[in-house]
Amino acid sequence: MILQVETATTVCSVALSENGKILACREADQRNIHAEKITVFVNEVLQAAGKNFDNIDAIAISSGPGSYTGLRIGVSAAKGLSFALDKPLIAVETLETMAWGLIGQSTFDPGTLLCPMIDARRMEVYTAVFDPDGNKILPTSAEIIDENSFKNLLSDHKIIFFGDGAEKCREVLSIHSNAEILSDFANSAKYLTKRATEKYLAKEFEDVAYFEPYYLKDFIAGKRATDKS
């Protein structure tokens, strides 16, 4: 039984799975609610499933890349639970969980590729490319998207772009006939289930004391505008 936490995007999501099947999930897609809702959602999924903390075998966290603040909140909560309950911590890369989430919802034509995108800033996204079997074709990176992005792959493959970074890139990507942009995909802790279960069975656990989110880039704080009048 794995408690699964996703806070890398605007979605705050907690799910409980048992032997690879979802028992309960609570989530909301809204900015800046992660700190307020995460412990509430943990308690709610346990209650909904009729379970308690003693029943949990491991904690799984969506490890990034993604929102700096969201990742800090989610990872801190997961590490705290792992330490307090003396249960192993499992980390799954966020873009990989997104790919498996889409794979679980659809079937794809041969040669189709999947490109999850997480909004970074302006025209930049965190992204990677996967085949329909979940194999990574292009590595995780931070990319500024323009009309030449993925040009070589798009010449030979249909690519499905999805996630909260895909919609803002619609205008430049849609010039390619092989590009499809999904506008209704939201990330979820449910999508951690496959890889979290596999990692639990393989005993691929993190060191709770030293584990840090996968930020991909250094955090840069911006100045808040002040009223000088």
C-alpha positions in Angstrom: 0.0 0.0 0.0 1.6 3.2 -1.2 0.6 6.8 -0.3 1.3 8.9 -3.5 1.9 12.7 -3.5 2.0 15.0 -6.5 2.7 18.7 -6.1 5.1 19.5 -9.0 2.5 21.5 -11.0 -0.6 23.6 -10.2 -2.3 20.3 -9.2 -2.2 19.3 -5.5 -3.0 15.6 -5.5 -2.7 12.7 -3.0 -3.7 9.1 -3.9 -3.6 5.7 -2.1 -2.8 2.6 -4.0 -2.7 -1.1 -3.1 -1.0 -3.7 -5.3 -1.1 -1.3 -8.2 -4.8 -0.3 -7.9 -6.1 3.1 -6.7 -8.1 3.0 -3.5 -8.8 6.7 -3.2 -7.6 10.1 -4.5 -8.1 13.7 -3.5 -6.9 16.6 -5.7 -7.5 20.1 -6.8 -6.0 22.1 -9.7 -5.4 25.5 -8.2 -2.3 27.6 -7.7 -0.9 28.2 -4.2 -3.0 25.7 -2.3 -0.5 22.9 -1.8 0.7 23.9 1.7 -2.9 24.3 2.8 -4.4 21.1 1.3 -1.7 18.4 1.3 -2.2 17.1 4.8 -6.0 17.5 4.5 -5.9 15.3 1.3 -3.6 12.7 3.0 -6.2 12.3 5.8 -9.1 12.3 3.4 -7.7 9.5 1.2 -7.0 7.3 4.2 -10.5 7.9 5.5 -12.1 7.3 2.1 -10.2 4.0 1.8 -10.9 2.9 5.4 -7.2 2.8 6.2 -4.8 4.4 8.6 -1.1 5.3 8.7 -0.2 1.9 10.1 -1.4 0.3 6.8 1.0 2.3 4.6 4.0 0.4 3.3 5.7 3.3 1.5 5.5 7.0 0.5 5.9 7.9 -3.2 6.6 11.5 -4.3 6.5 13.1 -7.8 10.1 14.4 -7.6 10.2 17.0 -10.4 11.0 18.9 -12.4 8.3 21.5 -11.8 7.2 24.3 -9.5 10.0 25.1 -7.0 7.5 25.9 -4.2 5.2 23.0 -5.0 8.1 20.5 -5.0 9.5 21.8 -1.7 6.0 21.4 -0.1 5.4 18.0 -1.5 8.8 16.6 -0.8 8.9 18.0 2.7 5.6 16.4 3.4 6.6 13.0 1.9 9.9 13.0 3.8 8.2 13.9 7.0 5.7 11.1 6.7 8.4 8.6 5.6 10.6 9.5 8.7 7.7 9.6 11.2 6.2 6.3 10.0 9.6 4.7 9.3 8.5 3.7 5.8 10.6 3.9 2.6 10.5 6.8 0.3 10.0 6.3 -3.5 10.7 9.1 -6.0 9.3 9.1 -9.5 10.2 11.8 -12.1 7.2 14.0 -12.8 7.4 13.9 -16.6 7.5 10.1 -16.5 4.4 10.0 -14.3 2.7 12.3 -16.8 3.6 10.0 -19.7 2.2 6.9 -17.9 -0.9 8.9 -17.0 -1.6 9.5 -20.7 -0.6 6.0 -21.7 -3.2 4.7 -19.3 -5.9 6.8 -20.8 -5.5 6.1 -24.6 -4.1 3.8 -27.3 -1.8 5.3 -29.9 -1.0 4.6 -33.5 2.5 3.1 -34.2 5.2 5.7 -34.3 3.3 8.2 -32.1 5.4 10.0 -29.5 4.3 11.6 -26.2 5.7 14.9 -25.0 4.7 16.0 -21.5 5.3 19.7 -20.8 5.5 21.5 -17.5 5.2 25.3 -17.6 8.5 27.0 -16.5 8.3 30.6 -17.5 7.6 32.6 -20.7 8.1 30.1 -23.6 10.2 27.7 -21.5 9.0 24.3 -20.5 10.4 21.3 -18.7 9.9 18.4 -21.1 11.0 15.0 -22.4 9.8 12.7 -25.2 8.5 9.1 -24.6 7.2 6.3 -26.9 3.9 4.7 -26.2 5.6 2.0 -24.1 7.0 4.6 -21.7 10.5 4.5 -22.9 12.3 7.9 -22.9 13.3 9.0 -26.4 14.6 12.4 -25.5 16.0 13.2 -22.1 14.5 15.6 -19.6 15.5 19.2 -20.3 14.4 22.8 -19.9 13.6 24.1 -23.4 12.5 27.4 -24.9 9.9 26.4 -27.5 9.9 27.9 -31.0 8.8 26.8 -34.5 12.0 24.7 -34.8 11.5 22.8 -31.6 11.2 19.0 -32.2 11.4 19.7 -35.9 13.4 16.5 -36.7 11.0 14.2 -34.8 7.9 15.9 -36.1 9.0 15.2 -39.7 8.6 11.5 -39.1 6.3 11.1 -36.1 3.1 12.4 -34.7 3.8 13.9 -31.3 1.2 14.5 -28.7 2.0 17.5 -26.5 0.3 17.7 -23.1 0.5 19.2 -19.7 0.2 22.7 -18.4 3.2 23.8 -20.6 1.7 22.6 -23.8 -1.2 25.0 -24.3 1.0 28.1 -24.2 3.1 26.6 -27.0 0.1 25.8 -29.2 0.7 28.7 -31.7 4.3 27.8 -32.5 3.8 24.0 -32.4 0.6 23.9 -34.4 2.4 24.9 -37.6 3.6 21.3 -37.8 0.9 18.9 -39.2 2.2 16.1 -37.0 1.8 18.1 -33.7 -1.3 17.5 -31.6 -1.8 19.6 -28.4 -4.1 18.2 -25.7 -5.7 21.0 -23.6 -7.5 18.9 -21.0 -4.7 16.9 -19.3 -4.1 17.5 -15.6 -1.4 15.8 -13.6 -2.4 13.5 -10.8 -0.9 11.4 -8.0 -2.8 8.5 -9.5 -0.2 8.4 -12.3 2.6 7.5 -9.9 1.1 4.1 -9.3 2.8 1.9 -12.0 6.3 3.2 -11.4 5.9 3.5 -7.6 4.7 -0.1 -7.4 7.6 -1.3 -9.6 10.1 0.6 -7.5 8.7 -0.7 -4.3 9.0 -4.3 -5.5 12.5 -3.7 -6.6 13.3 -1.9 -3.3 14.5 1.2 -5.2 14.2 3.6 -2.2 15.6 7.1 -1.5 17.7 8.2 1.4 15.2 10.2 3.4 17.9 12.4 5.0 19.5 13.5 1.8 16.8 13.3 -0.9 16.1 16.6 -2.7 13.6 17.5 -5.4 14.7 17.3 -9.0 14.6 21.1 -9.8 16.5 20.8 -13.1 17.3 24.5 -12.9 18.4 26.8 -10.0 15.6 28.8 -8.4 15.7 32.5 -9.2 13.7 34.7 -6.9 12.0 37.7 -8.4 11.5 41.1 -6.8 7.9 42.1 -5.9 6.8 45.3 -7.4 6.3 48.1 -4.8 4.0 51.1 -4.8 6.3 54.2 -4.7 3.5 56.7 -4.6 
